[in-house]
């Protein structure tokens, strides 16, 4: 798909909930929260612990894998509040 997009100079839009797949195959992301745009931009700028916590309600660790963000979910923020 990415070679077709580059060859034809077109855009492709996909809806995906797996942040690691989105990071791997997307040049730009849009994060939605409560049906509204929360943030938009490149995966490196968007996929961080703060944004993931705000949008998905989870504590996560974000690492660099092959030059792209890689998200490791740790626990829900409600679980974290009870445990801490």
N, C-alpha and C positions, 0 to 999 in steps of 0.2 A: 504494500500500500504506500509506504513512504517513497519508494522509487517512482511510483506513478504520480504522486503528488508533486514531486520535484520535476519530473519529466514534463508533465502537462501544465505546471505552474498553477495548480489549483489548490484549494483548501479542502481538508477533510475534517468532519466533526464527529466525535464519538462520545457517548455517555458511558462512563466506566467508574466503578466504585473501588477498584483495587488501585490504591495510590502508587504502588510500586510499578504496576503495568503502565499507569498513566505517566509516571516519571520516565519510564524507559522509552515509550513510544510517542510522546507528545512534545512539541516545541513550546506550546502555551497551554496553560490550565486555567479553568475557572472553578473556584470553590464556592458552592452554594450553601447558605444557612437559612433555614426557614423560608425557602423559596426565593431568596434574594441573593444577589452576587455579594459574597463576603470579600473575595480577593480574586485578582486575575493577574497573570504574568507567567514568567518562566518557572519551571519546576524548582530550580535552585533557589529562587526568591520566595516561593510560596510554601513549599513543603518544609515546615519547621515545627518545633514542638508547640509553640504558641498557637499558630493557626490550626494545627491538628486538634489541639485541646479545645479550642473555641468552636470549631465546626463539628467535630465528631464526639466530643465529650470523653476523650481518652487521654491517658498519659502515654507518650510515645518517645522513642529515641530515634533520631534521624542521623543516619550515617552516610558517608560517601561510598558509593559502589560503582566503579567504572565511570567516574565523573558525573554520576547522577545521584540525587538523594534516594536513600533506601530507608523506608519506614518500618520500624519494629514496634508494634503495639505492646504496651506493658500492662496496663490495667485501666479500667474506667475511672474517671475522675471522682465519681461518687464512691467507688471502692477505696480510692486513695484517701479521701477525706475521712472515711471511717477508720482506716488502718493507721493513719498518721496522728 
